[in-house]
């Protein structure tokens, strides 16, 4: 008889073992529960994989969702109101947590420092503390869709730099996060975040502009803080996600506020403008903020003023137009533009005085339908 062997996929029983950092958080679950926070079933003492007893495929079960490899960070639910939060482990009294707590206490709509909802020491190791924050997503999760969404993003990250006595020194798109809670009225799973908590049902989503979102700066590990009225000092160091900053040095002191201006400009250039072909209006601001010579860069107030001047000159139709992916084929873009136009007029109330010209090159089955529809709405010559 010929022996048969099972495939690796058939032998694989799913993620039945906890990783070392999952075990660490599981061992703190009872303590966190006493503080009003509950971890997911996978991270609770006594957990056994549900799919083994239920006879289900592991990837249909919520407790198969692994904790992302961020050893100091865990998602949790606040027991009192079911709010999804992040819990971050920090060193008690360190600079990062001190700055985060201080900035969180500022009652100002322009404050875009991550809110600290709660903080407490570990019950066993007093050198460890925990900061509780809203659960935040990456800025481009879900992706930007409309130009106005990017304008709102720029409004917020430039606004926060004006008038602050804090330098971030580590600004990147990964350190500017999105509070998307208002976009998802039924919530979402913290790991499989396009789904509801069952990781099977797509989470209903409201567009950013309708929901109203806020962006927050996080991670003050290499920040510098200067108390109000104190003299700003030069700093040393080459740490940070953005290694394009020309003046970073361990030997030659530099102005940390000018570094922040560069890194914000570089976010707009490399993470935003580079991905979309219809954001050319950012160019003068980006060029000003990313000057090689730090003395040629604007102050935070000047950058904000320049941005507001640019923004005021952007036509309404442009603001509410779809973002054009910089990689989309040239002949494909006009087709997407026309289909977007058909749906955007009633949604955004664009006036006929700002009507676009919609051109399609090539022979398409839908061409006649599109022109007829545009003519019927008074949007075609």
C-alpha positions as CSV (number, residue, x, y, z in Angstrom):
1,X,0.0,0.0,0.0
2,X,1.3,3.4,-0.9
3,X,1.7,5.7,2.0
4,X,-0.1,9.0,1.9
5,X,0.9,12.1,3.6
6,X,-1.0,15.2,4.7
7,X,-0.1,18.6,3.2
8,X,1.4,21.2,5.6
9,X,-1.9,23.1,5.3
10,X,-3.9,20.0,6.4
11,X,-1.5,19.5,9.4
12,X,-1.6,23.1,10.5
13,X,-4.0,23.7,13.3
14,X,-3.8,27.4,13.4
15,X,-2.0,29.7,15.9
16,X,-2.5,27.6,18.9
17,X,0.6,28.8,20.7
18,X,0.9,32.3,22.2
19,X,3.9,34.3,21.3
20,X,6.3,35.5,24.1
21,X,4.8,39.0,24.0
22,X,1.3,37.6,24.0
23,X,2.2,35.6,27.1
24,X,3.5,38.8,28.8
25,X,0.2,40.5,28.3
26,X,-1.9,37.5,29.2
27,X,-0.1,37.4,32.6
28,X,-1.2,41.0,33.2
29,X,-4.8,40.5,32.2
30,X,-6.2,40.1,35.7
31,X,-4.4,43.2,36.9
32,X,-5.7,45.2,33.9
33,X,-9.2,43.9,34.5
34,X,-9.0,45.3,38.0
35,X,-8.2,48.7,36.3
36,X,-11.3,48.4,34.1
37,X,-9.7,47.0,31.0
38,X,-10.3,43.6,29.3
39,X,-8.0,42.0,26.8
40,X,-9.3,39.8,23.9
41,X,-10.2,36.2,24.7
42,X,-6.8,35.0,23.2
43,X,-4.9,37.0,25.9
44,X,-6.9,35.8,28.9
45,X,-5.7,33.2,31.4
46,X,-6.8,29.7,30.6
47,X,-7.4,30.4,26.9
48,X,-7.8,27.4,24.6
49,X,-8.3,27.8,20.8
50,X,-12.0,27.9,20.1
51,X,-11.7,26.4,16.7
52,X,-10.3,23.1,18.1
53,X,-13.4,22.5,20.2
54,X,-15.9,23.9,17.7
55,X,-14.6,22.1,14.7
56,X,-14.4,25.4,12.7
57,X,-11.6,26.7,10.4
58,X,-9.2,28.6,12.6
59,X,-9.3,31.7,10.4
60,X,-13.1,32.1,11.0
61,X,-12.6,32.5,14.7
62,X,-11.8,35.8,16.4
63,X,-9.3,34.3,18.8
64,X,-7.0,33.3,15.9
65,X,-6.1,37.0,15.4
66,X,-2.5,37.3,16.6
67,X,-1.4,40.3,18.6
68,X,0.8,42.4,16.3
69,X,4.5,42.4,17.1
70,X,4.6,45.5,19.3
71,X,5.8,44.2,22.7
72,X,5.0,47.5,24.5
73,X,1.5,47.9,23.1
74,X,-1.8,46.0,23.4
75,X,-5.4,46.6,22.4
76,X,-8.1,46.3,25.1
77,X,-11.7,47.2,25.8
78,X,-12.6,49.6,28.6
79,X,-15.1,47.6,30.6
80,X,-17.3,50.5,31.7
81,X,-18.3,51.6,28.2
82,X,-16.8,49.1,25.8
83,X,-14.5,51.7,24.3
84,X,-11.6,50.3,22.2
85,X,-8.3,51.5,23.6
86,X,-4.5,51.0,23.4
87,X,-2.5,50.3,26.5
88,X,1.2,51.2,26.3
89,X,3.9,50.1,28.7
90,X,6.3,52.9,29.7
91,X,9.0,53.4,32.2
92,X,7.6,55.2,35.3
93,X,8.2,58.9,35.1
94,X,10.2,58.8,31.9
95,X,10.4,61.8,29.5
96,X,8.0,60.3,27.0
97,X,5.2,59.6,29.4
98,X,5.7,62.9,31.2
99,X,5.4,64.9,27.9
100,X,2.4,62.8,26.8
101,X,0.6,63.4,30.1
102,X,1.4,67.1,30.1
103,X,0.2,67.7,26.5
104,X,-2.9,65.6,27.0
105,X,-4.0,68.0,29.8
106,X,-4.1,71.0,27.4
107,X,-7.7,71.9,26.7
108,X,-7.5,73.3,23.2
109,X,-9.2,72.1,20.0
110,X,-5.9,72.6,18.2
111,X,-4.2,70.1,20.5
112,X,-3.3,67.1,18.4
113,X,-1.2,65.3,21.0
114,X,-2.6,61.8,21.7
115,X,-5.1,61.9,24.6
116,X,-4.1,60.0,27.7
117,X,-7.3,58.5,29.1
118,X,-5.7,56.8,32.1
119,X,-2.4,56.0,33.6
120,X,-1.3,53.7,36.4
121,X,1.7,51.8,37.8
122,X,2.2,48.1,37.5
123,X,1.1,46.2,40.6
124,X,4.3,44.2,40.7
125,X,7.1,46.2,39.1
126,X,6.8,49.9,40.2
127,X,9.4,50.9,37.5
128,X,6.7,50.1,34.9
129,X,3.6,52.2,34.2
130,X,0.8,52.1,31.7
131,X,-0.7,54.8,29.5
132,X,-4.2,54.3,28.1
133,X,-5.0,56.0,24.8
134,X,-7.8,55.8,22.3
135,X,-7.3,53.1,19.7
136,X,-5.8,54.8,16.7
137,X,-5.2,53.6,13.2
138,X,-2.6,54.5,10.6
139,X,-3.4,57.7,8.9
140,X,-4.0,56.0,5.5
141,X,-6.2,53.3,7.0
142,X,-8.6,53.4,5.3
143,X,-7.0,55.1,2.3
144,X,-7.6,58.7,1.5
145,X,-10.3,59.1,-1.2
146,X,-11.0,62.8,-1.8
147,X,-8.6,65.8,-2.1
148,X,-10.4,67.6,0.8
149,X,-9.5,64.7,3.1
150,X,-5.9,65.4,2.5
151,X,-6.4,69.1,3.0
152,X,-8.0,68.4,6.4
153,X,-5.0,66.3,7.2
154,X,-2.6,69.1,6.3
155,X,-4.7,71.6,8.3
156,X,-4.4,69.5,11.4
157,X,-0.7,68.6,11.3
158,X,0.4,72.1,10.5
159,X,-1.9,73.7,13.0
160,X,-0.5,71.7,15.9
161,X,3.0,73.0,15.1
162,X,2.0,76.6,15.6
163,X,2.7,78.0,19.0
164,X,4.1,74.8,20.6
165,X,7.2,74.7,22.8
166,X,7.7,71.0,22.0
167,X,9.8,69.5,19.2
168,X,8.9,66.0,18.0
169,X,12.1,65.1,16.1
170,X,10.4,61.9,14.9
171,X,7.5,62.9,12.7
172,X,6.5,60.4,10.1
173,X,3.2,59.0,8.9
174,X,3.6,56.1,11.4
175,X,3.7,58.6,14.2
176,X,0.7,60.6,13.1
177,X,-2.3,58.4,13.7
178,X,-6.0,58.6,12.9
179,X,-8.9,58.4,15.4
180,X,-11.4,56.6,13.1
181,X,-14.0,55.8,15.7
182,X,-16.6,58.1,14.2
183,X,-16.1,56.5,10.8
184,X,-17.1,53.1,12.1
185,X,-20.5,53.3,13.9
186,X,-20.5,49.6,14.7
187,X,-16.8,49.5,15.6
188,X,-14.1,47.3,14.1
189,X,-11.7,44.5,15.1
190,X,-8.4,45.9,16.4
191,X,-6.3,43.5,14.3
192,X,-8.5,42.5,11.3
193,X,-9.7,46.1,11.1
194,X,-11.8,46.0,8.0
195,X,-14.1,43.6,9.9
196,X,-16.4,43.7,12.9
197,X,-15.4,41.9,16.0
198,X,-16.4,38.5,14.5
199,X,-13.6,39.0,11.8
200,X,-16.0,37.8,9.2
201,X,-18.5,40.7,8.6
202,X,-17.2,43.8,6.9
203,X,-17.4,46.9,9.2
204,X,-19.7,49.6,7.8
205,X,-17.8,52.8,7.2
206,X,-18.7,56.5,6.9
207,X,-16.4,58.7,4.7
208,X,-13.9,60.8,6.6
209,X,-15.5,64.1,5.7
210,X,-19.0,63.1,6.8
211,X,-17.8,61.5,10.0
212,X,-15.2,64.1,11.0
213,X,-11.9,62.7,12.1
214,X,-8.9,63.9,14.1
215,X,-5.2,63.1,13.7
216,X,-2.9,62.7,16.7
217,X,0.9,62.8,17.1
218,X,2.2,59.9,19.2
219,X,5.6,58.7,20.5
220,X,7.6,61.4,22.2
221,X,10.6,59.1,22.9
222,X,13.2,61.6,21.4
223,X,11.2,64.8,21.8
224,X,12.5,68.0,23.4
225,X,10.4,70.2,25.6
226,X,11.1,73.9,26.4
227,X,8.9,75.4,29.1
228,X,7.1,78.6,28.2
229,X,9.4,81.6,28.4
230,X,12.6,79.5,28.4
231,X,15.3,79.9,25.8
232,X,15.2,77.4,23.0
233,X,18.4,75.3,22.9
234,X,20.2,73.5,20.1
235,X,20.3,69.7,20.3
236,X,22.4,66.7,19.2
237,X,21.4,63.3,17.8
238,X,20.6,61.3,14.7
239,X,17.7,59.2,15.9
240,X,14.3,59.4,14.2
241,X,12.4,57.7,11.4
242,X,13.1,60.4,8.9
243,X,16.8,60.2,8.0
244,X,16.5,62.7,5.1
245,X,16.9,65.6,7.5
246,X,20.3,67.0,6.4
247,X,21.5,68.6,9.6
248,X,21.1,65.6,11.9
249,X,24.4,65.1,13.8
250,X,25.9,63.7,16.9
251,X,28.6,66.4,16.8
252,X,27.2,69.6,15.4
253,X,24.2,71.1,17.4
254,X,21.1,72.0,15.4
255,X,17.7,73.7,15.9
256,X,15.1,70.9,16.7
257,X,12.2,73.2,15.6
258,X,13.6,73.5,12.1
259,X,13.9,69.7,12.0
260,X,10.2,69.4,12.8
261,X,9.4,71.8,9.9
262,X,11.5,69.6,7.5
263,X,9.9,66.3,8.7
264,X,6.4,67.6,8.3
265,X,7.2,68.9,4.8
266,X,8.8,65.5,4.0
267,X,5.6,63.7,5.2
268,X,3.6,65.8,2.8
269,X,6.0,65.2,0.0
270,X,6.9,61.5,0.3
271,X,3.9,60.1,2.0
272,X,1.1,62.2,0.5
273,X,1.9,64.1,-2.7
274,X,4.1,61.3,-4.1
275,X,1.1,59.0,-4.0
276,X,-1.4,61.2,-5.9
277,X,-1.1,63.1,-9.1
278,X,-3.5,66.0,-8.4
279,X,-1.9,67.5,-5.3
280,X,0.5,69.8,-7.1
281,X,-0.6,72.8,-5.0
282,X,1.5,71.4,-2.1
283,X,4.8,72.0,-4.0
284,X,5.6,75.6,-2.9
285,X,4.9,74.7,0.7
286,X,6.9,71.5,0.6
287,X,9.9,73.2,-1.1
288,X,9.9,75.9,1.5
289,X,9.7,73.5,4.4
290,X,12.4,71.1,3.1
291,X,15.1,73.6,2.3
292,X,18.6,72.1,2.8
293,X,19.7,75.1,4.8
294,X,17.6,75.2,8.0
295,X,17.6,79.0,8.1
296,X,15.7,79.0,4.8
297,X,12.8,77.1,6.3
298,X,9.7,78.9,7.6
299,X,8.7,79.0,11.3
300,X,5.7,76.9,12.3
301,X,3.5,80.0,12.2
302,X,4.8,81.0,8.7
303,X,4.3,77.5,7.4
304,X,0.7,77.5,8.6
305,X,0.1,81.0,7.1
306,X,1.5,79.9,3.8
307,X,-0.6,76.8,3.8
308,X,-3.8,78.7,4.5
309,X,-3.0,81.1,1.6
310,X,-2.6,78.1,-0.7
311,X,-5.7,76.4,0.5
312,X,-7.9,79.5,0.0
313,X,-7.0,79.4,-3.7
314,X,-8.1,75.8,-4.3
315,X,-11.4,75.5,-6.2
316,X,-14.3,73.8,-4.6
317,X,-14.5,71.2,-7.4
318,X,-10.8,70.4,-7.0
319,X,-11.2,70.0,-3.2
320,X,-14.0,67.5,-3.5
321,X,-12.5,65.6,-6.5
322,X,-11.3,62.0,-6.1
323,X,-7.6,61.5,-5.4
324,X,-5.8,60.3,-8.6
325,X,-3.4,57.5,-7.8
326,X,0.0,58.4,-9.2
327,X,0.3,54.9,-10.6
328,X,-3.0,54.6,-12.4
329,X,-2.7,54.3,-16.2
330,X,-3.2,57.5,-18.2
331,X,-6.2,56.3,-20.2
332,X,-7.8,54.9,-17.1
333,X,-7.9,58.1,-15.1
334,X,-10.4,60.0,-17.3
335,X,-12.8,57.2,-17.1
336,X,-12.7,57.1,-13.3
337,X,-13.0,60.9,-13.3
338,X,-16.2,60.8,-15.2
339,X,-17.8,58.0,-13.1
340,X,-16.8,59.9,-10.0
341,X,-18.3,63.1,-11.4
342,X,-21.7,61.4,-11.9
343,X,-21.9,60.5,-8.2
344,X,-20.1,63.6,-6.7
345,X,-22.4,66.3,-8.0
346,X,-25.4,65.4,-5.8
347,X,-23.2,64.4,-2.9
348,X,-21.2,67.6,-2.6
349,X,-23.5,70.1,-4.3
350,X,-20.8,71.4,-6.7
351,X,-22.1,74.4,-8.6
352,X,-22.4,74.5,-12.4
353,X,-20.2,77.6,-12.4
354,X,-17.3,75.3,-11.5
355,X,-18.1,72.6,-14.0
356,X,-15.3,70.4,-15.3
357,X,-14.5,69.2,-18.8
358,X,-14.8,65.5,-18.9
359,X,-12.8,64.0,-21.8
360,X,-12.6,60.3,-22.6
361,X,-10.0,59.1,-25.1
362,X,-10.6,55.9,-27.0
363,X,-13.8,54.0,-27.9
364,X,-15.7,52.8,-24.8
365,X,-19.1,51.2,-24.7
366,X,-20.2,53.6,-22.0
367,X,-19.1,56.8,-23.8
368,X,-22.4,57.7,-25.2
369,X,-24.2,57.0,-21.9
370,X,-21.7,59.2,-20.0
371,X,-22.1,62.2,-22.4
372,X,-25.9,61.9,-22.5
373,X,-26.0,61.8,-18.7
374,X,-23.6,64.8,-18.4
375,X,-25.7,66.8,-20.9
376,X,-28.9,65.9,-19.0
377,X,-27.3,67.5,-15.9
378,X,-26.1,70.5,-17.7
379,X,-22.5,69.5,-17.2
380,X,-21.4,68.9,-20.8
381,X,-20.9,71.4,-23.6
